[in-house]
Amino acid sequence: MLVHGTHSAGAFWTPIARELTLRGHRVVMVDQPRHGTEAFLPESYQRQDLEAMASEPSPLSGLGLDDYEARVTGAVRRAARNGPVVLVGHSLGGVSVSRVGNAVPHLLHHLCYMAAFCPSRALPTADACTAAPENADAVSPVELTVGDPDRLGVLRLNFRTGERRELALLKEMICADYPEADFRRVLAGMQTDEPVAAYAGRAVGRAESWGRIRRTYLRFGEDRTIATALQDRMVAEADALTPGNPFRVHDFPEASHVGPLDPAPVTDVLDTLAA
């Protein structure tokens, strides 16, 4: 079961999901509420009216981690009727993985964080993780924000921008190593709004539930959204909580935030987690 990250959708996983399916796995790509097949796209975004876009209301403003957890937990409950569930989260999807690990550990065979937030008692939210000193060298989209996140209730980004400087920042943040055509393809799959409450919600794995599940971390060495130093800190703090059940870390030293362009190396690791 594959959980997408911020401003994304289940379709993000299509290349990896295709490979896993061809290797004989049943795969579910989860869309979080108002993402993917139920995505909200501001009317002003279609027109590229940035002034209107700064104030157009968003139905995502009322969503938070409880909604994300419920969506993924519901899918896990259904999938678990047919066999072991390996739950994988990318980026912000890691907070859902941790929440679901607390909620239904008995239904989960393995947890996998792919360059994902893994909050701890010291860094209990995605916001806290992002603000950690280990993430100081990361690229922030704050200067690309359209409207006031506190008033809108969402972090709103304009992925259809034509400004060279903004496009360069997005490319560095998301996939600096990708050819331009592939970068544009990634941008086309992004959606404007992510609720601020999703970043602020507490998602700390508990030793007695989440901590009993085997877990893997896919470490991306050229990630400019969740810096590698922050990835290392999150892994170390999780291991300190459950020293008898540490992360299995797989290093992808040249991967940017969305992972390698070729899905095979990541798929090779995921393929083994159901064993």
Backbone as CSV, one residue per row, in Angstrom:
resi,resn,N_x,N_y,N_z,CA_x,CA_y,CA_z,C_x,C_y,C_z
1,MET,0.848,-1.180,0.000,0.000,0.000,0.000,0.885,1.230,0.000
2,LEU,0.675,2.112,-0.977,1.568,3.226,-1.233,0.858,4.547,-0.935
3,VAL,1.468,5.378,-0.084,0.858,6.632,0.372,1.706,7.804,-0.122
4,HIS,1.075,8.712,-0.847,1.791,9.835,-1.452,2.127,10.914,-0.440
5,GLY,2.950,11.850,-0.895,3.369,12.955,-0.058,2.603,14.231,-0.335
6,THR,3.187,15.346,0.076,2.521,16.632,-0.006,2.288,17.069,-1.443
7,HIS,1.130,17.712,-1.679,0.779,18.271,-2.988,0.813,17.214,-4.092
8,SER,0.554,15.976,-3.731,0.695,14.886,-4.681,-0.577,14.046,-4.691
9,ALA,-0.478,12.820,-5.225,-1.629,11.929,-5.338,-1.121,10.500,-5.511
10,GLY,-2.046,9.565,-5.409,-1.658,8.169,-5.551,-0.969,7.865,-6.864
11,ALA,-1.330,8.594,-7.922,-0.734,8.359,-9.240,0.767,8.601,-9.254
12,PHE,1.281,9.325,-8.269,2.733,9.509,-8.146,3.462,8.181,-8.194
13,TRP,2.821,7.137,-7.641,3.463,5.835,-7.497,3.358,4.959,-8.741
14,THR,2.755,5.430,-9.807,2.450,4.561,-10.943,3.652,3.768,-11.465
15,PRO,4.821,4.372,-11.695,5.944,3.564,-12.200,6.354,2.433,-11.257
16,ILE,6.388,2.723,-9.956,6.758,1.701,-8.978,5.641,0.675,-8.840
17,ALA,4.400,1.139,-8.812,3.266,0.221,-8.693,3.215,-0.739,-9.880
18,ARG,3.495,-0.224,-11.067,3.493,-1.093,-12.247,4.540,-2.204,-12.103
19,GLU,5.726,-1.818,-11.668,6.795,-2.813,-11.508,6.447,-3.837,-10.426
20,LEU,5.894,-3.374,-9.320,5.517,-4.303,-8.254,4.437,-5.275,-8.724
21,THR,3.478,-4.765,-9.483,2.413,-5.624,-9.998,2.982,-6.682,-10.940
22,LEU,3.908,-6.291,-11.790,4.516,-7.236,-12.718,5.342,-8.297,-11.991
23,ARG,5.725,-7.987,-10.758,6.466,-8.972,-9.953,5.537,-9.805,-9.078
24,GLY,4.232,-9.622,-9.247,3.271,-10.488,-8.582,2.624,-9.949,-7.335
25,HIS,2.855,-8.665,-7.017,2.270,-8.078,-5.810,0.924,-7.423,-6.117
26,ARG,0.012,-7.462,-5.155,-1.198,-6.653,-5.207,-0.837,-5.269,-4.668
27,VAL,-1.217,-4.234,-5.382,-0.780,-2.879,-5.040,-1.978,-1.942,-4.972
28,VAL,-2.020,-1.138,-3.912,-3.009,-0.072,-3.779,-2.267,1.247,-3.654
29,MET,-2.620,2.207,-4.510,-2.071,3.563,-4.426,-3.148,4.447,-3.805
30,VAL,-2.950,4.846,-2.568,-3.970,5.575,-1.820,-3.990,7.044,-2.243
31,ASP,-5.188,7.569,-2.487,-5.389,9.016,-2.611,-5.889,9.536,-1.270
32,GLN,-5.183,10.477,-0.677,-5.687,11.098,0.536,-6.919,11.947,0.195
33,PRO,-7.736,12.297,1.190,-8.946,13.078,0.913,-8.662,14.352,0.112
34,ARG,-9.475,14.572,-0.906,-9.398,15.732,-1.806,-8.077,15.787,-2.568
35,HIS,-7.474,14.616,-2.794,-6.296,14.480,-3.638,-6.623,13.492,-4.762
36,GLY,-5.823,13.528,-5.807,-5.943,12.524,-6.858,-7.283,12.555,-7.563
37,THR,-8.001,11.443,-7.496,-9.283,11.345,-8.196,-10.358,12.238,-7.590
38,GLU,-10.112,12.775,-6.387,-11.058,13.716,-5.785,-10.405,15.071,-5.593
39,ALA,-9.415,15.376,-6.400,-8.617,16.587,-6.216,-9.435,17.850,-6.379
40,PHE,-9.072,18.847,-5.584,-9.603,20.189,-5.748,-8.562,21.033,-6.465
41,LEU,-8.965,21.665,-7.555,-8.101,22.603,-8.265,-8.810,23.953,-8.318
42,PRO,-8.245,24.975,-7.718,-8.905,26.279,-7.723,-9.210,26.740,-9.154
43,GLU,-10.382,27.327,-9.325,-10.752,27.841,-10.635,-9.770,28.908,-11.082
44,SER,-9.272,29.684,-10.127,-8.309,30.734,-10.449,-6.960,30.154,-10.875
45,TYR,-6.656,28.953,-10.427,-5.422,28.271,-10.850,-5.493,27.943,-12.335
46,GLN,-6.655,27.491,-12.787,-6.835,27.182,-14.204,-6.604,28.431,-15.053
47,ARG,-7.070,29.581,-14.565,-6.936,30.847,-15.301,-5.591,31.518,-15.059
48,GLN,-4.840,31.021,-14.067,-3.589,31.654,-13.647,-3.812,33.109,-13.235
49,ASP,-4.882,33.299,-12.464,-5.181,34.601,-11.874,-4.647,34.549,-10.442
50,LEU,-3.415,34.991,-10.253,-2.763,34.839,-8.953,-3.419,35.679,-7.869
51,GLU,-3.978,36.823,-8.237,-4.659,37.649,-7.234,-5.879,36.917,-6.693
52,ALA,-6.682,36.333,-7.576,-7.854,35.571,-7.126,-7.435,34.290,-6.429
53,MET,-6.368,33.708,-6.887,-5.886,32.452,-6.306,-5.460,32.641,-4.846
54,ALA,-5.040,33.847,-4.516,-4.586,34.135,-3.154,-5.718,34.121,-2.133
55,SER,-6.959,34.159,-2.596,-8.076,34.212,-1.656,-9.164,33.174,-1.919
56,GLU,-9.094,32.432,-3.017,-10.144,31.455,-3.319,-10.186,30.376,-2.233
57,PRO,-11.339,30.133,-1.616,-11.436,29.146,-0.525,-11.081,27.733,-0.997
58,SER,-10.625,26.925,-0.050,-10.236,25.553,-0.357,-10.973,24.582,0.553
59,PRO,-11.573,23.522,0.002,-12.207,22.507,0.847,-11.204,21.683,1.641
60,LEU,-9.929,21.807,1.327,-8.919,21.088,2.093,-8.604,21.767,3.417
61,SER,-9.099,22.993,3.591,-8.756,23.750,4.804,-9.278,23.091,6.070
62,GLY,-10.295,22.269,5.967,-10.838,21.607,7.146,-10.258,20.240,7.414
63,LEU,-9.282,19.829,6.607,-8.718,18.494,6.760,-7.485,18.497,7.649
64,GLY,-7.228,17.350,8.275,-6.040,17.194,9.106,-5.583,15.747,9.121
65,LEU,-4.663,15.444,10.008,-4.083,14.102,10.050,-5.095,13.039,10.448
66,ASP,-6.106,13.398,11.219,-7.137,12.408,11.546,-7.809,11.899,10.271
67,ASP,-8.052,12.807,9.336,-8.676,12.418,8.069,-7.733,11.551,7.243
68,TYR,-6.456,11.906,7.234,-5.476,11.131,6.475,-5.316,9.737,7.082
69,GLU,-5.221,9.697,8.387,-5.095,8.404,9.065,-6.311,7.529,8.785
70,ALA,-7.506,8.103,8.856,-8.720,7.326,8.628,-8.766,6.768,7.212
71,ARG,-8.340,7.568,6.238,-8.349,7.094,4.854,-7.421,5.880,4.691
72,VAL,-6.205,5.988,5.219,-5.239,4.904,5.034,-5.610,3.691,5.883
73,THR,-6.055,3.928,7.114,-6.442,2.808,7.974,-7.597,2.023,7.367
74,GLY,-8.556,2.734,6.782,-9.667,2.044,6.138,-9.195,1.161,4.999
75,ALA,-8.260,1.667,4.213,-7.718,0.864,3.113,-6.931,-0.328,3.641
76,VAL,-6.166,-0.123,4.710,-5.402,-1.231,5.302,-6.340,-2.322,5.804
77,ARG,-7.403,-1.936,6.468,-8.350,-2.938,6.997,-8.917,-3.799,5.866
78,ARG,-9.235,-3.191,4.752,-9.779,-3.955,3.633,-8.711,-4.839,2.998
79,ALA,-7.525,-4.286,2.799,-6.458,-5.043,2.142,-5.979,-6.210,2.997
80,ALA,-6.002,-6.030,4.317,-5.487,-7.064,5.211,-6.315,-8.343,5.179
81,ARG,-7.539,-8.281,4.668,-8.355,-9.486,4.535,-7.752,-10.457,3.522
82,ASN,-6.891,-9.935,2.661,-6.345,-10.754,1.578,-4.875,-11.089,1.734
83,GLY,-4.272,-10.679,2.855,-2.873,-11.019,3.076,-2.115,-9.906,3.761
84,PRO,-0.815,-10.112,3.996,0.004,-9.136,4.721,0.074,-7.795,4.001
85,VAL,0.093,-6.726,4.775,0.139,-5.377,4.211,1.498,-4.747,4.501
86,VAL,2.171,-4.325,3.439,3.376,-3.512,3.541,2.951,-2.075,3.261
87,LEU,3.139,-1.196,4.230,2.679,0.186,4.123,3.876,1.092,3.857
88,VAL,3.822,1.816,2.734,4.944,2.648,2.287,4.475,4.095,2.188
89,GLY,5.238,5.017,2.754,4.903,6.434,2.651,6.059,7.237,2.108
90,HIS,5.754,8.193,1.239,6.765,9.109,0.708,6.533,10.499,1.277
91,SER,7.606,11.148,1.699,7.549,12.548,2.117,6.545,12.744,3.264
92,LEU,5.540,13.597,3.073,4.529,13.806,4.111,3.738,12.536,4.385
93,GLY,3.740,11.591,3.454,3.070,10.316,3.683,3.609,9.563,4.881
94,GLY,4.813,9.905,5.325,5.378,9.249,6.498,4.583,9.487,7.765
95,VAL,3.948,10.662,7.894,3.169,10.922,9.107,1.946,10.010,9.153
96,SER,1.367,9.723,7.993,0.244,8.781,7.958,0.707,7.374,8.292
97,VAL,1.864,6.986,7.782,2.411,5.659,8.088,2.575,5.494,9.593
98,SER,3.132,6.492,10.252,3.327,6.398,11.705,1.994,6.337,12.436
99,ARG,1.053,7.164,12.040,-0.271,7.163,12.683,-0.955,5.800,12.513
100,VAL,-0.915,5.246,11.314,-1.573,3.969,11.060,-0.839,2.838,11.785
101,GLY,0.476,2.959,11.896,1.239,1.973,12.667,0.820,1.944,14.125
102,ASN,0.466,3.096,14.669,-0.058,3.146,16.038,-1.454,2.548,16.124
103,ALA,-2.255,2.786,15.075,-3.678,2.434,15.136,-3.937,0.954,14.907
104,VAL,-3.250,0.345,13.945,-3.551,-1.055,13.580,-2.262,-1.854,13.365
105,PRO,-1.397,-1.909,14.356,-0.119,-2.618,14.155,-0.297,-4.086,13.807
106,HIS,-1.382,-4.688,14.288,-1.618,-6.112,14.049,-1.957,-6.415,12.592
107,LEU,-2.273,-5.385,11.821,-2.616,-5.589,10.409,-1.447,-5.296,9.470
108,LEU,-0.314,-4.876,10.013,0.804,-4.423,9.191,1.991,-5.376,9.295
109,HIS,2.490,-5.765,8.140,3.637,-6.666,8.065,4.955,-5.901,8.084
110,HIS,4.963,-4.719,7.469,6.201,-3.944,7.355,5.834,-2.489,7.088
111,LEU,6.614,-1.564,7.640,6.487,-0.135,7.362,7.709,0.320,6.584
112,CYS,7.478,1.174,5.584,8.595,1.697,4.803,8.414,3.199,4.623
113,TYR,9.463,3.936,4.943,9.496,5.387,4.779,10.445,5.711,3.629
114,MET,9.911,6.303,2.573,10.736,6.664,1.418,10.999,8.165,1.453
115,ALA,12.208,8.536,1.915,12.520,9.960,2.090,11.348,10.668,2.750
116,ALA,10.867,10.081,3.838,9.608,10.514,4.454,9.828,10.993,5.884
117,PHE,8.887,11.829,6.341,8.914,12.257,7.733,8.599,11.080,8.647
118,CYS,9.425,10.926,9.664,9.188,9.940,10.719,9.316,10.686,12.048
119,PRO,8.242,11.344,12.490,8.316,12.171,13.694,8.699,11.378,14.943
120,SER,9.293,12.098,15.889,9.730,11.510,17.151,9.248,12.379,18.301
121,ARG,9.543,11.963,19.529,9.134,12.788,20.671,9.810,14.151,20.635
122,ALA,11.030,14.214,20.107,11.731,15.496,19.998,11.232,16.325,18.821
123,LEU,10.778,15.640,17.773,10.278,16.294,16.566,8.916,15.681,16.243
124,PRO,7.862,16.101,16.941,6.602,15.356,16.896,5.713,15.595,15.685
125,THR,6.033,16.575,14.860,5.195,16.905,13.708,6.076,17.082,12.473
126,ALA,5.444,17.101,11.306,6.194,17.397,10.088,6.781,18.805,10.152
127,ASP,6.022,19.754,10.714,6.544,21.111,10.863,7.805,21.128,11.726
128,ALA,7.789,20.381,12.823,8.953,20.342,13.708,10.144,19.709,13.007
129,CYS,9.886,18.667,12.235,10.972,18.016,11.488,11.586,19.002,10.492
130,THR,10.743,19.713,9.784,11.218,20.658,8.771,12.048,21.771,9.390
131,ALA,11.676,22.173,10.612,12.371,23.271,11.279,13.628,22.835,12.013
132,ALA,13.918,21.545,12.041,15.094,21.043,12.752,16.377,21.574,12.112
133,PRO,17.424,21.781,12.902,18.682,22.304,12.336,19.264,21.405,11.261
134,GLU,18.984,20.117,11.339,19.490,19.188,10.323,18.873,19.432,8.955
135,ASN,17.794,20.215,8.909,17.128,20.498,7.638,17.422,21.914,7.142
136,ALA,18.429,22.544,7.739,18.710,23.945,7.425,19.093,24.154,5.970
137,ASP,19.679,23.147,5.333,20.122,23.304,3.945,19.051,22.913,2.933
138,ALA,17.877,22.543,3.418,16.810,22.156,2.500,16.266,23.380,1.761
139,VAL,15.635,23.126,0.623,15.006,24.188,-0.158,13.556,24.310,0.275
140,SER,13.130,25.511,0.614,11.771,25.735,1.097,10.904,26.367,0.014
141,PRO,9.632,25.947,-0.084,8.733,26.568,-1.055,8.033,27.804,-0.524
142,VAL,8.422,28.282,0.652,7.690,29.369,1.305,7.560,30.594,0.397
143,GLU,8.631,30.927,-0.323,8.570,32.122,-1.163,7.656,31.940,-2.372
144,LEU,7.244,30.705,-2.643,6.332,30.429,-3.756,4.879,30.352,-3.308
145,THR,4.635,30.517,-2.010,3.277,30.406,-1.482,2.368,31.485,-2.061
146,VAL,1.172,31.050,-2.467,0.167,31.981,-2.971,-0.886,32.166,-1.883
147,GLY,-1.070,33.399,-1.425,-2.014,33.672,-0.350,-1.404,33.400,1.015
148,ASP,-2.170,33.695,2.037,-1.746,33.522,3.426,-2.201,32.146,3.911
149,PRO,-1.274,31.216,4.193,-1.670,29.879,4.622,-2.567,29.873,5.851
150,ASP,-2.332,30.795,6.777,-3.145,30.829,7.989,-4.592,31.220,7.680
151,ARG,-4.794,32.091,6.732,-6.152,32.499,6.357,-6.828,31.469,5.460
152,LEU,-6.067,30.903,4.541,-6.636,29.907,3.623,-6.810,28.541,4.283
153,GLY,-5.972,28.261,5.273,-5.981,26.944,5.897,-5.213,25.907,5.104
154,VAL,-4.573,26.340,4.024,-3.782,25.440,3.183,-2.502,26.153,2.758
155,LEU,-1.495,25.348,2.492,-0.303,25.849,1.808,-0.590,25.716,0.319
156,ARG,-0.693,26.833,-0.368,-1.080,26.841,-1.786,0.124,27.238,-2.639
157,LEU,0.443,26.391,-3.609,1.567,26.631,-4.510,1.075,26.639,-5.951
158,ASN,1.748,27.431,-6.776,1.385,27.540,-8.189,2.371,26.720,-9.029
159,PHE,1.997,25.495,-9.338,2.882,24.618,-10.098,2.816,24.889,-11.603
160,ARG,1.950,25.796,-12.027,1.873,26.162,-13.443,2.621,27.462,-13.737
161,THR,3.428,27.891,-12.817,4.187,29.119,-13.014,5.068,29.013,-14.260
162,GLY,5.261,30.149,-14.891,6.183,30.222,-16.018,7.441,30.995,-15.681
163,GLU,7.551,31.426,-14.421,8.719,32.199,-13.993,9.935,31.289,-13.862
164,ARG,11.017,31.664,-14.543,12.217,30.816,-14.544,12.769,30.581,-13.144
165,ARG,12.809,31.641,-12.350,13.371,31.507,-11.001,12.537,30.547,-10.158
166,GLU,11.221,30.653,-10.277,10.345,29.780,-9.509,10.454,28.332,-9.989
167,LEU,10.529,28.156,-11.292,10.682,26.806,-11.829,12.009,26.194,-11.387
168,ALA,13.059,27.010,-11.361,14.367,26.506,-10.926,14.319,26.068,-9.469
169,LEU,13.630,26.828,-8.627,13.519,26.459,-7.223,12.722,25.166,-7.060
170,LEU,11.620,25.047,-7.792,10.818,23.821,-7.720,11.615,22.609,-8.184
171,LYS,12.379,22.779,-9.235,13.172,21.657,-9.743,14.219,21.236,-8.727
172,GLU,14.897,22.205,-8.125,15.894,21.873,-7.117,15.258,21.163,-5.927
173,MET,14.081,21.612,-5.544,13.403,21.055,-4.381,12.905,19.638,-4.644
174,ILE,12.412,19.374,-5.860,11.713,18.126,-6.131,12.593,17.086,-6.813
175,CYS,13.248,17.481,-7.896,13.979,16.480,-8.691,15.065,17.156,-9.511
176,ALA,16.093,17.664,-8.849,17.148,18.425,-9.511,17.881,17.620,-10.575
177,ASP,17.891,16.296,-10.424,18.646,15.447,-11.348,17.849,15.014,-12.572
178,TYR,16.565,15.366,-12.653,15.724,14.906,-13.754,15.918,15.774,-15.003
179,PRO,15.806,15.194,-16.187,15.734,16.016,-17.404,14.516,16.929,-17.347
180,GLU,14.569,18.032,-18.098,13.505,19.032,-18.043,12.135,18.444,-18.381
181,ALA,12.071,17.577,-19.367,10.782,17.004,-19.759,10.174,16.182,-18.631
182,ASP,11.010,15.452,-17.906,10.511,14.642,-16.795,10.128,15.525,-15.609
183,PHE,10.865,16.619,-15.402,10.493,17.577,-14.361,9.114,18.156,-14.641
184,ARG,8.836,18.523,-15.892,7.523,19.069,-16.229,6.423,18.023,-16.025
185,ARG,6.732,16.777,-16.298,5.759,15.707,-16.069,5.434,15.591,-14.587
186,VAL,6.458,15.685,-13.735,6.230,15.629,-12.289,5.361,16.798,-11.847
187,LEU,5.664,18.000,-12.329,4.876,19.177,-11.961,3.412,19.017,-12.363
188,ALA,3.176,18.402,-13.512,1.805,18.239,-13.994,0.974,17.371,-13.059
189,GLY,1.627,16.533,-12.275,0.913,15.674,-11.339,0.729,16.275,-9.959
190,MET,1.237,17.476,-9.740,1.134,18.117,-8.433,-0.168,18.904,-8.347
191,GLN,-0.697,19.022,-7.112,-1.882,19.846,-6.919,-1.602,20.967,-5.945
192,THR,-2.378,22.013,-6.067,-2.035,23.292,-5.441,-2.042,23.277,-3.919
193,ASP,-3.021,22.594,-3.301,-3.317,22.810,-1.887,-2.940,21.613,-1.019
194,GLU,-2.378,21.903,0.147,-2.171,20.910,1.204,-2.572,21.570,2.519
195,PRO,-3.416,20.932,3.319,-3.870,21.580,4.553,-2.724,21.801,5.536
196,VAL,-2.691,22.987,6.120,-1.623,23.292,7.071,-1.693,22.365,8.285
197,ALA,-2.898,21.888,8.614,-3.043,21.002,9.772,-2.333,19.673,9.568
198,ALA,-2.127,19.272,8.322,-1.422,18.019,8.070,0.039,18.120,8.480
199,TYR,0.613,19.297,8.328,2.001,19.500,8.732,2.126,19.662,10.247
200,ALA,1.078,20.174,10.861,1.138,20.509,12.287,0.660,19.386,13.199
201,GLY,0.049,18.347,12.629,-0.497,17.274,13.445,0.564,16.354,14.019
202,ARG,0.368,15.934,15.260,1.310,15.059,15.937,1.227,13.644,15.356
203,ALA,2.387,13.035,15.114,2.419,11.702,14.493,3.621,10.915,14.999
204,VAL,3.694,10.745,16.296,4.839,10.063,16.920,4.538,8.583,17.072
205,GLY,5.393,7.739,16.531,5.229,6.307,16.680,5.408,5.873,18.130
206,ARG,4.509,5.002,18.615,4.600,4.506,19.988,5.333,3.166,20.008
207,ALA,6.177,3.001,20.994,7.004,1.790,21.062,6.166,0.525,21.144
208,GLU,5.036,0.582,21.856,4.247,-0.622,22.093,3.373,-1.017,20.906
209,SER,3.262,-0.167,19.910,2.427,-0.481,18.736,3.263,-0.344,17.466
210,TRP,3.411,0.868,16.997,4.259,1.140,15.832,5.643,0.505,15.975
211,GLY,6.187,0.556,17.184,7.554,0.081,17.408,7.736,-1.417,17.301
212,ARG,6.634,-2.172,17.221,6.735,-3.629,17.087,6.792,-4.080,15.631
213,ILE,6.523,-3.163,14.705,6.451,-3.525,13.286,7.829,-3.361,12.647
214,ARG,8.221,-4.325,11.831,9.473,-4.179,11.101,9.406,-2.941,10.216
215,ARG,10.525,-2.236,10.080,10.490,-0.996,9.321,11.781,-0.780,8.524
216,THR,11.604,-0.097,7.410,12.687,0.194,6.469,12.666,1.674,6.125
217,TYR,13.845,2.247,5.929,13.946,3.636,5.474,14.747,3.672,4.182
218,LEU,14.193,4.330,3.166,14.889,4.556,1.909,15.471,5.960,1.958
219,ARG,16.783,6.036,2.082,17.496,7.287,2.323,17.964,7.871,0.987
220,PHE,17.495,9.089,0.680,17.823,9.740,-0.584,18.889,10.804,-0.346
221,GLY,20.065,10.582,-0.919,21.231,11.394,-0.586,21.273,12.778,-1.183
222,GLU,20.462,13.060,-2.215,20.432,14.388,-2.823,19.083,15.059,-2.621
223,ASP,18.391,14.671,-1.567,17.074,15.231,-1.265,17.235,16.664,-0.771
224,ARG,16.550,17.610,-1.431,16.617,19.002,-1.012,15.327,19.459,-0.355
225,THR,14.403,18.536,-0.102,13.178,18.857,0.626,13.260,18.352,2.054
226,ILE,13.637,17.086,2.217,13.923,16.504,3.528,15.402,16.136,3.505
227,ALA,16.227,17.031,4.028,17.678,16.873,3.913,18.141,15.540,4.474
228,THR,19.200,15.016,3.885,19.718,13.715,4.306,20.082,13.707,5.787
229,ALA,20.607,14.812,6.288,20.942,14.886,7.716,19.696,14.735,8.577
230,LEU,18.576,15.285,8.134,17.323,15.122,8.870,16.835,13.689,8.766
231,GLN,16.936,13.091,7.595,16.577,11.683,7.461,17.367,10.841,8.467
232,ASP,18.658,11.110,8.569,19.511,10.350,9.500,19.081,10.570,10.949
233,ARG,18.739,11.797,11.295,18.306,12.063,12.678,17.006,11.328,12.991
234,MET,16.055,11.353,12.062,14.780,10.684,12.312,14.973,9.177,12.487
235,VAL,15.836,8.596,11.680,16.131,7.164,11.816,16.780,6.882,13.174
236,ALA,17.748,7.721,13.560,18.452,7.511,14.826,17.504,7.633,16.014
237,GLU,16.581,8.589,15.984,15.666,8.761,17.113,14.648,7.628,17.179
238,ALA,14.233,7.126,16.023,13.343,5.964,16.017,14.064,4.734,16.575
239,ASP,15.305,4.552,16.182,16.067,3.397,16.665,16.324,3.481,18.166
240,ALA,16.505,4.697,18.677,16.717,4.861,20.114,15.457,4.493,20.896
241,LEU,14.288,4.709,20.296,13.028,4.361,20.952,12.833,2.857,21.002
242,THR,13.226,2.166,19.936,13.038,0.704,19.856,14.354,0.056,19.421
243,PRO,15.347,0.030,20.301,16.664,-0.497,19.908,16.634,-1.956,19.469
244,GLY,15.641,-2.691,19.894,15.536,-4.082,19.473,14.911,-4.255,18.108
245,ASN,14.409,-3.163,17.536,13.775,-3.222,16.218,14.181,-1.981,15.421
246,PRO,15.441,-1.897,14.992,15.906,-0.699,14.285,15.456,-0.679,12.828
247,PHE,15.552,0.493,12.241,15.317,0.635,10.813,16.336,-0.181,10.020
248,ARG,15.887,-0.757,8.918,16.783,-1.259,7.884,16.899,-0.132,6.877
249,VAL,18.085,0.412,6.712,18.270,1.585,5.863,18.887,1.168,4.531
250,HIS,18.259,1.632,3.454,18.799,1.424,2.108,19.151,2.794,1.542
251,ASP,20.389,2.941,1.151,20.901,4.242,0.742,20.859,4.395,-0.777
252,PHE,20.289,5.521,-1.220,20.274,5.888,-2.627,20.994,7.233,-2.719
253,PRO,22.311,7.224,-2.790,23.087,8.459,-2.612,22.847,9.527,-3.666
254,GLU,22.374,9.177,-4.848,22.182,10.162,-5.907,20.721,10.550,-6.106
255,ALA,19.833,10.048,-5.262,18.400,10.282,-5.462,17.965,11.632,-4.894
256,SER,17.115,12.329,-5.643,16.486,13.555,-5.164,15.169,13.197,-4.477
257,HIS,14.355,14.195,-4.153,13.224,13.945,-3.261,12.203,12.960,-3.808
258,VAL,11.930,12.985,-5.097,10.934,12.061,-5.639,11.523,10.695,-5.968
259,GLY,12.817,10.543,-5.775,13.448,9.251,-6.003,14.023,9.110,-7.394
260,PRO,14.698,8.002,-7.662,15.343,7.811,-8.958,14.334,7.821,-10.101
261,LEU,14.768,8.337,-11.245,13.904,8.336,-12.423,13.567,6.909,-12.843
262,ASP,14.534,6.031,-12.734,14.312,4.606,-13.005,13.707,3.977,-11.755
263,PRO,12.493,3.429,-11.822,11.860,2.882,-10.615,12.449,1.558,-10.143
264,ALA,13.302,0.931,-10.929,13.774,-0.412,-10.604,14.520,-0.508,-9.270
265,PRO,15.457,0.402,-8.957,16.181,0.246,-7.687,15.281,0.297,-6.454
266,VAL,14.313,1.218,-6.450,13.384,1.291,-5.329,12.484,0.063,-5.303
267,THR,12.024,-0.344,-6.478,11.167,-1.523,-6.559,11.889,-2.766,-6.065
268,ASP,13.181,-2.862,-6.344,13.956,-4.016,-5.882,13.874,-4.154,-4.355
269,VAL,13.948,-3.003,-3.650,13.859,-3.041,-2.196,12.446,-3.376,-1.750
270,LEU,11.452,-2.673,-2.303,10.076,-2.910,-1.897,9.655,-4.360,-2.164
271,ASP,10.175,-4.945,-3.206,9.848,-6.316,-3.581,10.181,-7.313,-2.468
272,THR,11.209,-6.966,-1.671,11.653,-7.892,-0.625,10.899,-7.751,0.687
273,LEU,10.112,-6.668,0.851,9.547,-6.367,2.164,8.369,-7.252,2.544
274,ALA,7.759,-7.873,1.578,6.633,-8.763,1.874,7.081,-10.127,2.360
275,ALA,8.368,-10.410,2.257,8.870,-11.743,2.646,8.854,-11.931,4.150
